[in-house]
């Protein structure tokens, strides 16, 4: 089977030689290293390439103790250097800045599995020196381009349950085992290593609680009572889980109406398969009571991937009033709003936009997304 082409590859290829560090971050096991290796194949064979893997202790030691003289001896006459799993090195941002400034003709590409340390140690030293991109599990668009739209539509029920992690997609008979391994071995690794988080069981219970509340407004106070921890700690743990690319949140939209919810959030998972593995539910779509949550999580995560890969700067919200009028998803692009309701079953495609919303936000397009018309939504550019 030929390798699935990532949408970001063309973007990364176009940035080679532009004088900035290429920074690629995202969850573990989504193919960051593979993508960079594929990118290196596009580089002229005449160029000298080095690959520094920060999972190796000697590489970590060298990079954490680096100075100009040491770097010069290691860089040599290299044209391209990849630093893989950079979050493993203390103060890696300063070292990358030193490399970039000392060797301006050397192209640097850096990967990291989380933004926990990277956001603190790279962003400030590399201000103005980097192109930063997120890589997620495979997207619907990437898989359609690899096979066909018809094939992906046939596999939709599978994707809703098992998700898009590359190892899952490439091994269709071993999804449960692979997802269990991802959750047990990789999902929380960055969180537990960051700031020496000791209450691993609390983090795991929190993720399970969030998995059962997909598509529902989240109360940090209720989560704290459930887990026996204070609200501030819940918020801190959720923030760590977001920075480790386990979950993400969207906020309620409020501009004009007095009874709109103004400070609520909903939390979603970057991958349906991970969400289902966390709650140990791989039941087929036909017999699930949470198909609405699966559909909502799938569509929003796919939309976010597609927008990110095509450099579409969007903001995301949901809308609800105290009278429980609601809209599942609102996208804001260049101050233009687009409203969407998610109904898996096409028989519910005649859902109407709430009058309170349409009266207060006239001329905002409203669409219902079902399994019959979802392709345009998740692949729209």
Number of C-alpha atoms within 10 A of each C-alpha: 4 5 8 15 15 24 19 20 15 12 14 19 15 10 14 17 15 12 16 21 26 22 21 24 25 22 24 25 17 19 19 25 20 12 17 22 13 16 16 17 9 11 15 9 9 7 11 14 18 14 13 17 18 21 14 11 12 12 14 21 13 15 23 16 13 19 13 12 8 12 18 14 9 12 16 9 12 15 19 20 19 23 22 21 23 28 27 21 22 17 19 23 22 19 22 23 19 18 22 20 12 13 17 15 15 22 22 24 22 23 26 24 28 27 22 22 24 24 13 13 19 22 17 14 18 18 10 10 17 21 17 15 18 20 23 28 24 24 24 22 20 17 18 17 14 16 11 12 15 9 12 19 17 10 11 15 16 19 21 23 26 25 25 25 26 16 18 22 18 14 10 12 10 12 22 20 11 19 23 18 13 20 18 14 10 15 23 21 16 24 24 15 12 13 10 8 12 12 9 13 10 15 21 16 16 20 22 17 17 23 22 16 16 20 20 14 16 17 14 17 15 13 19 17 12 12 16 11 13 14 16 12 12 23 15 11 18 22 17 22 22 21 22 25 25 24 22 17 15 18 20 22 22 17 9 10 13 10 12 22 20 16 9 17 19 19 21 26 24 25 26 25 30 25 29 24 24 22 15 13 13 17 11 13 16 8 8 12 10 11 18 16 19 25 23 23 23 22 20 21 20 24 20 19 23 23 16 18 20 14 12 13 11 16 15 19 19 24 21 22 19 10 9 11 14 18 22 18 22 23 18 14 13 10 9 11 17 16 21 18 21 25 20 21 14 14 9 13 17 10 13 13 20 13 11 14 20 15 10 12 14 9 11 15 13 19 17 20 24 20 15 12 13 16 18 10 17 22 18 12 12
